[in-house]
Amino acid sequence: YRNGIPQTGDLSFREVYDQPAIVLDLFFFGLRILQYSGLTFFLYILPGFAILSWLWRGQPLAWEEQLGLSAGLSLALYPILLLWFYLIGVQPGRLLAWLPGAIGLVILLLSGGKKFIRWLYARRKSLPPTNASVTLQAISPPDALGQPSGWHNYGRRIWQQAGSYGFIALVIILIITRLIPVRTMVAPAWGDSVHHTIITQLMLDNGGLFQSWEPYAPIRSFTYHFSLHIALANWVWLSGMATPQAVLIGSQMLNVLAILAIYPLAVRLAGGNRWAGVAAMIMAGLLSPMPAFYVNWGRYTQLVGQIILPVGLWSFDVWWGDKIRPNGRTLGLLVLLCAGAFLSHYRIALLLVTGAFAWALWGLWLQRRNPIEWVGRTLWVGAAGLLAIGLVSPWLWIIQSGKLPTVFGAVATRDIASANVRSEIEIWRTIDTYYPRLFWLSAPFALAGALWKRRALAIPLLLWGLLSFLATNPFLLHLPGTGWVTNFLVLIGLYIPIALASGWLLGWCWQWLATTGIVGRIVLWLSLLLLTGFGAYTQLHVVDSAYQMMTPADQDAFTWIKAHTPVDSRFLVNGMLAYYNSVVVGTDAGWWLPLYTARANSVPPIFYNTELLKSGVSRVQVRQLEVDVRASQGDAVPLRTVLCRAQITHVYIGQRQGQVGDQATPTIPAAWLRQDTDFQLLYQEDNAQVWAFDRAKCS
């Protein structure tokens, strides 16, 4: 039937798209990609480039290597600067966003100017006298020495730069595959993103470090690592973005940098083979689900730590691997990276320490005929470690004011019986959940080949892996401390050693193909294109909507709440017990409510369990409210008693209905409220609902 009149045949539905609008949208999205790339370069590359230009005095580095190293140095620098500004009582605010990048830009321009002058000088020397006759044949592309050459030599030099072209194309693909999947997300996903966004917003509100979390949470201390948050606050200061979008987009660009940071280490461990660096980036950035999948968890602090980590390992390899002992400036890099790693992620810093021991053991083998040299280098590294501790010592003093030392102390001293070691080890059985089997199985074969062809790669990696595993599971040595570094953290960061090992093997094959003639080069490029294309396709589908708490309907509801509810309102929101039922976490957009509305809710950021709380608020109360509401089963009298005691004035039910999370169920289903006269529906947009609780019946 159509318009009430019967028709012969079937109705069909077909979508018709506005093609010009699609093209226009893609054009503006391309402009945004350029904007985000420029911000990333200014904020997260240029400051580190300035440090590298000042401290590095070793062999000249390719620009691709400088890019990855600069990323790690930049993210290590920001928290150190912020900490010492805070120590002297200065809140730098926007100055911290503009000054390091501006200094790096000046140094880059000066460096480029010097190179241009040298090129002009070499060009002038290669030209014939001004009174000589010049033919067209004499003006052909110069070779590497500045001498005229034929077009065949020009083509040969283009091939020699193929690795650089592949690197540039790969970076572009990485940026696209990180940004396209999040285009329709209104906020970063899952629970960790809630805390990171609130901390970033508090840094913006205070112009730097802080101790009070108000008005977003009743917390009175801040002892968490903060490199991510100052990096994202700088993004907001430069871009003017809303904080949730800045956390989402800025973190995706950091995800790209996590891949770039692997490149210099991969090239160095492969003996200078740049194809190995490109292969390692493809393995980690396109063929591995990690770290791209971090976007679903909001696990961005670990991501920042894993940008600094490979740069720190590169520095250790320089210190122990060079035949001539590097100068003191290389130790300056180590001091900065170790201190920055600690302020970025406490547990990743411990993995960097295991890397220091692994490379020291490798250095002992390299210096087996000269043990005095090994002792000297070890003492210098020890001095660098002490300087790094001194650099972060003010933060160590601040940390002791919170509950974090107690938590870590309990972990460090608990015995094997209470550590639940079986569940810790059994997580390794789920490795196929996080990595394709072919991907992670390629690493043992690559390491076996490297033991024969490239021991400078295989032995340090194997030592680092062994020491990291023992540090994660000290019960294997009958030592306490299991759980200080979790096996899950190591497992989802395993892409780094896998990419380094498998990238070396693949890069070695590509390097060999490049020397076999035109057929080998065709095979090389075809394999490169196939791997890149397949990886890019899979990365475009990495976002899982099941992890997303915030929706447009929730945003509209929060706008209404901010305009129509008193500022002293307190909302009951959906949550659940997590971490062995020890802490309450949110299960829909209600967890975000304080950030968007400046109204209180019943589920504070998860750090309420490790920080000092506002007077009158206890951890037991937060947990007990969740338990008691569920125990009421919607019965009006006990539910009213619980909400009156908790000073609840409203209830918010998010669009996702309290079902975000493994086996999550609503704390207070909407069906309870509809049948209870104590509640009145004030606003509804799709499934997002705002209910008023009648406190007049409280007594």
Sequence and secondary structure as in RCSB ss.txt:
>XXXX:A:sequence
YRNGIPQTGDLSFREVYDQPAIVLDLFFFGLRILQYSGLTFFLYILPGFAILSWLWRGQPLAWEEQLGLSAGLSL
ALYPILLLWFYLIGVQPGRLLAWLPGAIGLVILLLSGGKKFIRWLYARRKSLPPTNASVTLQAISPPDALGQPSG
WHNYGRRIWQQAGSYGFIALVIILIITRLIPVRTMVAPAWGDSVHHTIITQLMLDNGGLFQSWEPYAPIRSFTYH
FSLHIALANWVWLSGMATPQAVLIGSQMLNVLAILAIYPLAVRLAGGNRWAGVAAMIMAGLLSPMPAFYVNWGRY
TQLVGQIILPVGLWSFDVWWGDKIRPNGRTLGLLVLLCAGAFLSHYRIALLLVTGAFAWALWGLWLQRRNPIEWV
GRTLWVGAAGLLAIGLVSPWLWIIQSGKLPTVFGAVATRDIASANVRSEIEIWRTIDTYYPRLFWLSAPFALAGA
LWKRRALAIPLLLWGLLSFLATNPFLLHLPGTGWVTNFLVLIGLYIPIALASGWLLGWCWQWLATTGIVGRIVLW
LSLLLLTGFGAYTQLHVVDSAYQMMTPADQDAFTWIKAHTPVDSRFLVNGMLAYYNSVVVGTDAGWWLPLYTARA
NSVPPIFYNTELLKSGVSRVQVRQLEVDVRASQGDAVPLRTVLCRAQITHVYIGQRQGQVGDQATPTIPAAWLRQ
DTDFQLLYQEDNAQVWAFDRAKCS
>XXXX:A:secstr
 BTTB  SS         HHHHHHHHHHHHHHHHHHHHHHHHHHTHHHHHHHHHH  SS   HHHHHHHHHHHHH
HHHHHHHHHHHHTT   THHHHHHHHHHHHHHHHHHHHHHHHHHHHHHHHHS  TTS   GGG   B TTS B  
HHHHHHHHHHTHHHHHHHHHHHHHHHHHHGGGTT SS  HHHHHHHHHHHHHHHHHTS  S  TTT SB    S 
 HHHHHHHHHHHHH   HHHHHHHHHHHHHHHHHHTHHHHHHHHTTS HHHHHHHHHIIIIISSTTTTHHHHT H
HHHHHHHHHHHHHHHHHHHHH SS   HHHHHHHHHHHHHHHHH HHHHHHHHHHHHHHHHHHHHHTTT HHHHH
HHHHHHHHHHHHHHHHHHHHHHHHTTSSHHHHHHHHHH  GGGTTHHHHHHGGGGHHHHS HHHHHHHHHHHHHH
HHH HHHHHHHHHHHHHHHHHH GGGGT S TTSS HHHHHHTTHHHHHHHHHHHHHHHHHHHHTS HHHHHHHH
HHHHHHHHHHHHHHTT   GGG    HHHHHHHHHHHHHS TT EEE  EEEETTTTEEEE SGGGGHHHHH  E
ESS  GGGGTS B TT  HHHHHHHHHHHHHHTT HHHHHHHHHHTT  EEEE TTTT  STT   SS HHHHHT
 TTEEEEEEETTEEEEEE GGG  
